[in-house]
Amino acid sequence: MSRFENVDCDDGMAQLEDESIDIIFTDPPYVKALWEDAYNTLIRHGSRVLKPSGYLFTYVPQYHLSKIMKLFEENGKLEYFWIISVLNTGATILVHPRNALCIHKPILVYQKPPMKKSRVVFADVVRGFKSKEYHPWEQDIHDAIGILSRFHYAGDIILDPFTGSGTTLLAAKLLGLDYIGFEIDPDTYRIACQRLEQQPLDLRQFCEVEA
């Protein structure tokens, strides 16, 4: 069932059947020329392809947080569920227009109605490690594993429309879940394919990270 394609996510998600995805976990591009179109594409398709009570998890930059939440309210059929803060070790980032040191990153959580509580109790802070080994925009695999392990059910299908270097797909693979991913850049796609071909790591090392 799992598949990963080198296509634009708009085209890739258009191929998916209605209400065929259990969880979307993704990190759209934040760059100035792309972020609004990227989130609008995510919201439009996510509202359609998610199963009832399915979850959408998306990283967002604090700088555009209010605007992105407004896009969800105006353009989608998903309901706000929660915000999870990601605290990663490593260098902080100075956001010059606000003169703010960024030491955490929000993950917005939305759910397709009807609203249901999570499978297990979850903490709304995730601790991991900054990881840029495979891509400049790469997120830490601890984030995806820690969150997906608390929200998924056996047999779930995980979608990452902005796959990048494959972190979400690898996390799904480690958890024994089927996945679907799309990545438009050929070089990044090849890197992600190589990661997915690697021998799976011992999941116990991730479970030891405090969530």
Steps between C-alpha positions, in 0.01 A plus 500: 500500500785743582615721214721802438490703179714774344211735415354832609286442808203678342497245219578211734225575750250554218541129423404391851149379570268691730533406869785256436765637741512455878773752591680779316835594655698756303728804489412736211764744370514830688681709240337830414386415148359157585351477848146629434444284192649201680266526799198569280579186299538302822171627641302449180610142442527411868137588560401257226735203542493465879265243645240622753680572830835483316783731612714755320832596663697780339807694606449875479729801546403726790532799269203388288308303764193724517478525120523122458232439762280748316551302179380187679194683629405653166598236244469158660260263668732403785463605862775627727609228743820615677852642469805288578829680570822346374806578713816400315857520621750701301542857390209739536378723217463876532186625325620851420162666423387410854841496672399160642714194564313199365557197725184306417292425194121453501323207342136583429260210549168495315238229480230420250157486665365332699745601771635220717762494772842350433561127533720550808595791725764714327734774617483821301877546510735278299875495560738395227820599325572737215582287198608640161703206375290437190335834425525864622130495595505155656306440823601253769362148470436496876219753444315282250549175690402651834180652364392227259551232764236671717241573233510209255304177493620174348452505125499879467628669185731799550528774237782751466433716191821702553725201564839668469774261612249239616493543878125447543496200268791340684322559832187332364711208375660460844153491656382236254257736325426545131593836353453719195741779412560757227817700432544732204880544504679206326819525708312512830278215381808283437632575849168401656491178298846411628392561859194280457717218364717499811472224756237612755644633823422364844185687601585463869763772475230751406259385772762597757479867399273684741188634331 
